[in-house]
Amino acid sequence: MAAQTQILTERIGKIDPSSLEEYVGSGGFEALRRALTLSPVDIIYEVETSHLIGRGGAAFPTAFKWRAVAREEARPKYVVCNADESEPGTFKDRYLMEGDPFRIIEALAIAAYAVGANKGYIYIRGEYPLAYQRLAHAVEESRRAAYLGFNVGGSDFCFDIELYRGAGAYVCGEETALFESIEGKRGQPRLKPPYPVTHGLFNKPTVINNVETLANIPPIILNGGFWYRSLGVHLNPGPKLYAVSGHVRRPGVYEATMDLTLRDLIYELAGGIPGGRKLQAVLVGGAAGAFLGPEQLDVALGFDSLHHIGATLGSGAVMVMDETVDLWQVLRRVTRFFQHESCGKCFPCQLGTQRQAEIVARLAEGEIRPGDKALLIDIGLTMKDASLCGLGQTASNALLSACDRFSLLGEGGGQ
């Protein structure tokens, strides 16, 4: 599997994830020790130079968040790791947390030092018991070894981490709904502005990053931002984790730079489609992503390259479907998922996901009415423009992309 890189996953499978001794022996916490010899400004400069963008789906520049929070004078400040990996088809954060939990602790400590925070939270999906256990153990071991707590690494920096388990709400993957959940409130998104960098957790300046985003921080600090920027493609540098599932011989998590094509991911790394069957469709980006057809296999799996063809990388989910799949049944499950997970705070999402699911359930049974496509587009655009958070804004992506690319409603579109 020559196309794979080994940066984020370099230790997974090679060391005992519960052993602090083995983590340190493999170079662990060297990045934190180096960071403590630098100024916060220098650390943020390296992150900015790397052009690291968020790996949770939004693709927002990481250094922009860090610099904004570092400039805030309000105290206290917080750093939060978003480990509420609830996007269907995505499991790469789970892979990192279970296989290299100390890396997340180290990265969060570096982020806290850079922005001036003394408290961090890891908000972890409730359905990840093993990941939670390993992270909880890693936090305790790190405290005993003075990598957390008072005088981290013998410095004047004090920082500690608290783990918080989610209760299964997809919407809590949205950053402000996650804050509400940690604060003991119902997990619903807040109206923006104000933004988390000024009014985040407990209404204080907050940096929130995805698990995979944070996993990139230690190698950036050790090797420099320019080194990181030399990996992969200019606009989307660095490694990316892809969670491949569905009709492939080797489903799993693959690490590669973002010049990797969809064809190479499916047929080289994941082993191709079993049984000699043909590819019908690939859902890239999870339930909130977009469908691609066999004619689009040579697209590079980067944020910009996928955007150019009307798709999105999202968090890196790649679900492969062969010719035996009934796409209407897939869309029925996707729309039911969004209907169920809508928090109900804003009407465009609450009502839009419900109407969308009802129409798709009828279409899945073969009952097509004139104007169906126009109605679905209207619902989708309304949700995208008027919903409060990303759930409603992306709830129609997969449905509309499938209707466009595969003419599910016929050439006339049910109009």
N, C-alpha and C positions, 0 to 999 in steps of 0.2 A: 504494500500500500504506500508507494513512494510519494503519492500526492499529499499525504498527511504531514503535518508539522507536529512538533512535540514541545510546546511551550506551556500552555495552560494545563495540559494533561501529563506533563513530564514525570510526575511522581506517581500518578495513579497506577496501581497494580505493581508498583516496584517497592513501596514502603508500606508499613503497617499504618493505616490512617489514624489509629488511636495512640501512636507512639510519638511523643514530643521529641524524644531522643533521636529517632530515625528522621524526623522532619528536620531537626537542626543539623543532623549529620549529612543531609542531602542539600544543604544550603539554605534551609529555612531560617527566617528571621534575620538573614543578612541584609535584606532590603530595609527592614525596620531600623536596624543598627546604623546603616548608612544614612537613612532619612533623618535620624536624630542628630547627625553631624552637619546636616544642611539646614538652611533657613526655610521656613514655610514658602517664601517667595520662590526659592530655587526649586522646590518640589513641584509647585504649581507650574513653573516654567517648563520643567521636563514633561509634565503631563500635557501641557499645551503644545509643546513641540512634537509630541508623539502623534497628535491629531486623533487621539482616542475618542471614539464616540460611543454612546451608550449601547449596550448589547441586550437591553430588555425589550426593545421594540421601537422606541421613539427615536433612536439614533441622534440624541442630543449631545453636543460637545461636553465632555466631562470637565475639562478645565474651566469652562464658563461657569458652571455651578460652583466649583471649588473657589474660584477667585471672588465670585459674588458674596459667598458666605464669609470668606476670610476678611473681606472689607467691612463687614457689618460690625458695629460696636456693641450691639445688644448681647447680653449674656443671660443664661448659658446658651451655647450652641450645641447642635446634635449632628451626628452622622448616623445614617440608617442604611442597612443592607436590605434590599427588597428580595426576599427569598420566597415570596408567595407565587411560586411557579404554577399557575393554574390554567395557562393556555393549552387547549387540547393539542396533543401531539408533541408537546415540548417537555423534555426531561433532562436537558443538559445541565441545569443548575443543580439538580439532584445528584447528577454524576460527580460534579465538583465537590459538593458538600459531603457526600458519602466517601469519596476517594481521597480528598485533600482538604480536610476542614481547617487545619491550622493556617492554610494559605489565606482563607477568608478573614480570619482573625488578624493576621499580619497586615493585610491590605486595608482593613477598616481602621486599624491603629494608625497607619500612615496617613490615611485621609483625615482622621481626627487631628493629628499633629499639624497637618498642612492648613487646616481651616480654623484651628483654635478651639476645637471641641474637646470636652472631657468625658462625654457619655455617648455611647453608641447602642443601637438596637439592631437586632437581626430579627426581622419579621418572617417567620418560616411557615410554609404551608402545613396545615394541620395533618394532612394525609401523608406526610413524610416522617414517619416515626424514627427510622434509622438515621436519617440525616439530622434530625433534631438531637438524638442521643449522641451522635458523634460530635456535633457542634457544641453541645453542652459540656461534654467531656473535654473538648479542646479549650473551651473557655476556662474551665477549672484548672487544667494543667498549665495554661498560659499564665494564670494568676499566680500559681505556686512558683513558677519560674521567673516572675517579675516582668513578664512581657505584657501584662495587664496590671492595673492597680496603681498604687503610688510609685512614683519614681521609676517609670518604665525604662528598662534597660540601663538603670543607673543614672538616668537624666532627671531633669526637673519636671518632665512631662508626666501628667497623671491622666489615666484613661481606663475606663471599664466598659464592659459590654453586658447587656441584658438580652436574653432571648425571649421572644414573644410568639406564641403559636396562634396562627389564624384558625378560623372555624369553618373553612370551606367556602368562603364567598369569593367568587371570581372577581368581583368589582374591587376587592381590597388589594388587587394588584395595582390599581391606580393609586398614585402616590398620596394624594390627599385623603382618599378613603382609608388607606393604610394608616395614616396619622390618626384619623378619627377612631379607628379600631384600637390602636395602642392606648389612646386616651380614655378608653372604656366606653366610647359612644358607638352608636350604630354605624357600620362601615358604609358611609355614603360619601361621594366626592364633594369637594368644596367648590364654590365659584371662584374662578381666577380672573384677574388678580384679586388679592395679593398672591404672590408666588412663594413656594417653599423656601427659597433662598433668603427671604425676609420674614415670612410668617409661616413656618412649617410646623413641626411637632411642638405641641404645647405653645403654639404661636411664637416660636423662636426661630432664628435662622437655622436652616437644616439642609444638609447635603444628603440626598438619597440616591443610591446607585444599585444597580442590579448585581447579582452574584458574579456573573461572568465578567461584567465591567470591572469589578474590583479585583478579580483574579488576574487582570492584565497589569495591575499597578506594581507588584514586586519586580517583574522583569524590566519594566520601564525605569524604575529607580536604580536597578543594578546596572543596566546596560545603556541607559540614556534614551531620550526621546527621539533623537535622530536615527538610532539603531532601530527602534520600533517602526518608525516611519518608512524605513527601507524594506520592510516586510510586505509582500503582497502588492497591492495597487496603490497608486498615489492618493486617490480620493478616499479610499477605504483601507487604510493600512492595518497591519496586525493580524493575528489569528482570529478565527471565528469557529465556534462550535455549532455543528449541525446535528439535530436530532432526527434521524431517519426512521420511519416506521411504515407499515403497510406491506405491500407485495414486493418485498426485496428478500434476497437470500440472507443478507447479514444486517438486520436492523440494529441500530445502536447510535452512539454518539461519535461523530467524526470531527477532527480538528484539521482545518486547512486555512490557507489565506483566501481572501475573497476574489481571487482570480480563478478559483475552481468553478468549472461549469456544472450545470445540473446534470448533464450527461455523464461526466466523470464521477460525480457523487453517486449516482444511481447504479451505473454499470461497472465502474472500476472499484470504488470503495465498498459500496453496499452489495456488490455481487450480481446485480441485474435482477430481472424478474423471473421467478421460478416457474417451472412447468412449461416453458416455451411459449407462454402467453404474451400478448402484446400490451404495451403501455397505453392506457386510455387517458389518464389525467394525473397531475401532481398538484396537490394543495400546498402551496408554499406560504409560510407565515402563520400557520395554525388556523383556527376557526375564523379569525379576523383577517385572514390573508386572502390570497387570490389563486384561482386555478390556472395552471399552465397546461398546454397541450404538447403532444410529441414533437411538433414542429418548432418548439421553443426550448429544446433541450440544451442548446449551445449557449444559452445566456449565462453570464458569470453571476455567481451567487453573492453579489455585493449590494449594498443599499442603493447606490446610484444606478447600477446597471439594471436592477429589477425595476426601479422607479421609472426608467425610460420606456419600459414595455407595459406600464400600468399595473405592476405587481409590487409587492412589498416583502422584504426579508423577515420583518417582524423580529421575533426572538430566535428564529433559526429552525423552526419546525418544517420538515419536509415529509409529507404523507403521500405515498405512491399508491396508485390505484390501477389495477390491470383491467382488461376488457370485460371481465365478469361483473364488475361493480355497477350497480344501479345508482347513477349520480343523483337522481331525485331522492332516493332514500338517504344518501349522504347529506344532501341539503336539508332534508326534513330534520335530521338529527342536529345539524348545525343551527338551524333557526329555532328549534325547540330549546337548545342550549342557551341561546341569547335571551329567549323569552323567559326562561327559568331564572337566569342570573341577573336580569335587570333589577336594579335596586328600587326602582319606582320613584326616585326623587324628581326626575323631570319627565314631563308628559310625552315629549317626542320619542324617547326611548321606551318608556313604559307601554305606550299604546302602539308605537311603531313595531316593536319586536313581536307583540302579540298578533297584530294584523298580518305581519309578514309570515309568521309561523302558520297561521290559519290558511293563508293562500297557498303556501308551499305544501301543506298537508293535503289540500285538495288537488293540486297539480300532480303530486306524487301518486295519486290514485287515477290519474289520466283525465281529470276533468278540467279542461282548459276553456276559459271564457274569453271573449273578445276584450281587449284592453288590459289583459293581465300584466303584460310586460310593462306597459306605461304606468300602471298602478304600482308595481314593485319598484320601478325607478323613482317614482314620486315619493314613495315611503322612504326609500333609501336616501335620497337627497335631503329630505326633511330631517331625518335622523342625523345625517352627517353634519348639516348646517346648524341644527338647533339643540342637539343633545349636549348635556353638561360635561360628559367625560368621554374617553376613548371607547367605552363599551358601545354606546349608542352610535358614535361616529363611525365605527367600523363594522357594525352588526350586519350590514348588507353587502359587504365587500365580496365574500365568497359566492354568495347567491348571484349577484349581478355579473361577476366575472365568468361564472359558469354559463349563464344564459347567453352572454356575448360570445364566448369562445367556442361553445359547443352547440349553439342554436337549439337549446333545450325547448324553447317555445316555438320552434319552427322559424323559417326565414322571415315570416311576418311578425314574429315576436308575440303572438297571441293578440295582435291588435286588429 
